[in-house]
Amino acid sequence: MRLRGRVRVRVRVRVCVAAGLVSVLVALAGCAAGDDGSTAPTARPTASRSSATSPDPLGTQASPTPTPTPTPVNPVSIPGLIARRHEGSDLRLGAVLARTAAYTRYAVTYEADGLTISGIMNIPEGEGPFPALVLAHGYIDPAVYTTGRGLAREQDLLARNGYVVLHTDYRDHAGSDDDPDNDVNLRLGYTEDVIGAAKALRASGRPEIDGDRIGLLGRSMGGGVVYNTLVVAPGLFDAAVAFAPVSSRPAENIDHFQRPEGDPVVAEIEAAHGTPASNPTFWREASPLTYVDRVTEPLLIHHGTADDTCPLAWSERAAAEFEAAGKDVRLIKYPGEGHTFGPQWPTSMRRTMAFFDAHLR
């Protein structure tokens, strides 16, 4: 919002010396000379400028410059998430879902920005504390999603290699609280859920968890959550990995995934926030790459060259933006590998664990 300049009226005193008589003509009794030498009507002094209360009763000092009104931050944006104070607490272990020789799998809940979020946690056997990883899954229709679904291979392997694994279900999934505006608001709430997961781990006080060593891994849509989290909460995680991530530009994801399927949410999104053509500021502020200079953690990206769900070009562009900003990023390409990773998944996970070991152990 721009503030119009305030007109300042200066009162000048003319002293006329004639026949030994000094006459002081004050503008309040006649007229005042303007800044350009012309004359202009003189405003009456207000109570705050009266001689009884003002050290400058004639108003010869300039008025103080008004403080500009700050532009409100759109809460549905990366700056909106940055401005918000995020909370994560009350990590609770529920029922035992499975026991193996290497780890125990629990149902869990935690609090994130006022919502209860469900998930699963794998806790390794042995003497802790263990470094922890938050896992952010890809898109699965919430209507069919079940707790802990989406990254089963990763959950198992990482726990077997000595990591506490907290897989968040996100809001609107499984036993988590509902957020009816999340889809219209570009699913930015998932980023809050991941931030809350890390904070809940740090605050848990559980002897198995080393709250000072926490990493983040996301796949597909969860890779986009990784990008958001790194720019919104720098320093919260120690390192991050993204597998076959979606585009870092939300409008591109909508055009690629939702619009071709006739998803009715698209019309709601554009009614609420406009299109990239009608409201470019909103869409620019919705992209984490606009704020990539905030990132402080190393990032490893895995992407297959034959991925027909999330084009490799999306990761190439994101990696280039991270590099241009001087960030620690590495993109590994897997020739012939598709979106879900098949033959080269073991290789990608060996690289992932080596990366986490280097930064969390």
C-alpha positions, 0 to 999 in steps of 0.5 A: 500500500502506498501512502500519499505524501503529506503536505507540509505548510511552513510558516515564515516570518517577514520582518519589515523595517520601515521608519525605524519601526519593526513589524513582524508579520506572521503568516497566521495573520495573513499569508505564507510563502510556499516552498516555491516562493508563491503564497498559499493559505496557511492551515490553522495550528491544531491542538497538538501544535499549539504553543502550550504543548509544542516546542515549535509553536510556529511550525517551522520544523518539518513534520515527522515522516509517517511510518509506512503500513506494512503490506500484509503477508498472504497466509497461503504462500511460502512467505506466509509459512515463513512468517508463521510460528510453527509448533510440534509436540506431544509425540505419542506412541500407540499400538505396536503394529509389528515387531522384527529382530531389527525394530518395532513399528508403532502407531503414533500421533503428534501435534502440528500447528493445532492439528493432531497428525497420525503416522507410524514410527519404526524404532530400532532395537539396541542402545540409542539414541538414534538419529531420526528421519521424517518421511513425506510420502507421495500423493495417495487419494486420502479416501483410500490411504491407510496409515504409514502407506507409501514408503514401506521399503524405505521405512523398513531399510532405514530402520534396519540401518539404525534410524528412527523413522517417523512417517507422517500421514499428513492432515486429512489422511488416516487418523489425522485431523481434517483441514477442509481448505488444504486442497484449495490452499495448494496442500501447503498444510503438508509442509506444516505437518512435516515441520511439526513432525521434526519439532515433535521429535526434538521435544519428545524427550524419548531416550531412543531419539537423538533430537539433534540429528534429524533428516528428511526424505520425500518422494514425488509429492513429498519431494515438493514438501521437501523443497518447501520445508527447506526454505520455510524452516532452514536449520530444522533438518540436517540433510534432505533427500528427494526421490522423483520430486514434483515440480517446484512450481505449483501451477505446473503441477496443477496443469500436469496432474489435476487439470487433465483429469478434470479435478474440480478443485482446480476451479476452486483454486483459481476462484480463490487465488486467481490464475498465473496470468491474473495473479502472478504474484500469488503463484510466484510466492507459492514456489519454493524456488523463489526463496531458495536463498534461504536454504542451509541444508544439503540436498540429494535428489534422485530421478530416473530418466524414464520417469513419465509421471514427474519429468526429469526436467523438473529436477534439473531445473530445481537443482540448477536453481539451488546451484545458482544460489550457491547451495549444496545440492546433488542431482543423480540421474538413473538411466532408464529408471521410472517414477517408482524406482525398480532395479536401481532402487537398492543403489539409490538407497545405498547412496541415500544412507551414505548421504544421511550417515555423512550428515547425521552420524 
